[in-house]
């Protein structure tokens, strides 16, 4: 059995103390991705960027979460 949530961490260019995190978890028969900015050392959430519901697979949830992160970073 896989352990959830699976946390994917992405460094942010020019940010020494902040990371981007996409956390993927099962939600009923689908998957959920939560996208947030966290402190590098403590992993405390600084800003919740959004959630993706109803992804058909773990991979789709991660892809959509990364897309949401990219949209935030480009804005």
FENHU-V564494 format. One record per residue. N is the residue number from 1. RES is the residue in one letter. SS is DSSP state (a for helix, b for strand, c for the rest). OMEGA is omega as a letter, one per 20 degrees, with the letter a starting at -180 (999 if undefined). Layout:
# FENHU-V564494
n | res | ss | omega
N | RES | SS | OMEGA
N | RES | SS | OMEGA
This chain:
# FENHU-V564494
n | res | ss | omega
1 | X | c | a
2 | X | c | r
3 | X | c | r
4 | X | c | j
5 | X | c | r
6 | X | b | a
7 | X | b | r
8 | X | b | a
9 | X | b | a
10 | X | b | r
11 | X | b | r
12 | X | c | a
13 | X | c | r
14 | X | c | r
15 | X | c | a
16 | X | c | a
17 | X | c | a
18 | X | b | r
19 | X | b | r
20 | X | b | a
21 | X | b | r
22 | X | b | r
23 | X | b | a
24 | X | b | a
25 | X | b | r
26 | X | b | r
27 | X | b | a
28 | X | c | a
29 | X | c | a
30 | X | b | r
31 | X | b | a
32 | X | b | r
33 | X | b | r
34 | X | b | a
35 | X | b | a
36 | X | b | r
37 | X | b | a
38 | X | b | r
39 | X | b | a
40 | X | c | a
41 | X | c | a
42 | X | c | a
43 | X | c | r
44 | X | c | a
45 | X | b | r
46 | X | b | a
47 | X | b | r
48 | X | b | a
49 | X | b | r
50 | X | b | r
51 | X | b | r
52 | X | b | r
53 | X | b | r
54 | X | b | r
55 | X | b | a
56 | X | c | a
57 | X | c | r
58 | X | a | a
59 | X | a | r
60 | X | a | r
61 | X | a | r
62 | X | a | r
63 | X | a | a
64 | X | a | r
65 | X | a | r
66 | X | a | r
67 | X | a | r
68 | X | a | r
69 | X | a | r
70 | X | a | r
71 | X | a | r
72 | X | a | a
73 | X | a | r
74 | X | a | a
75 | X | c | 999
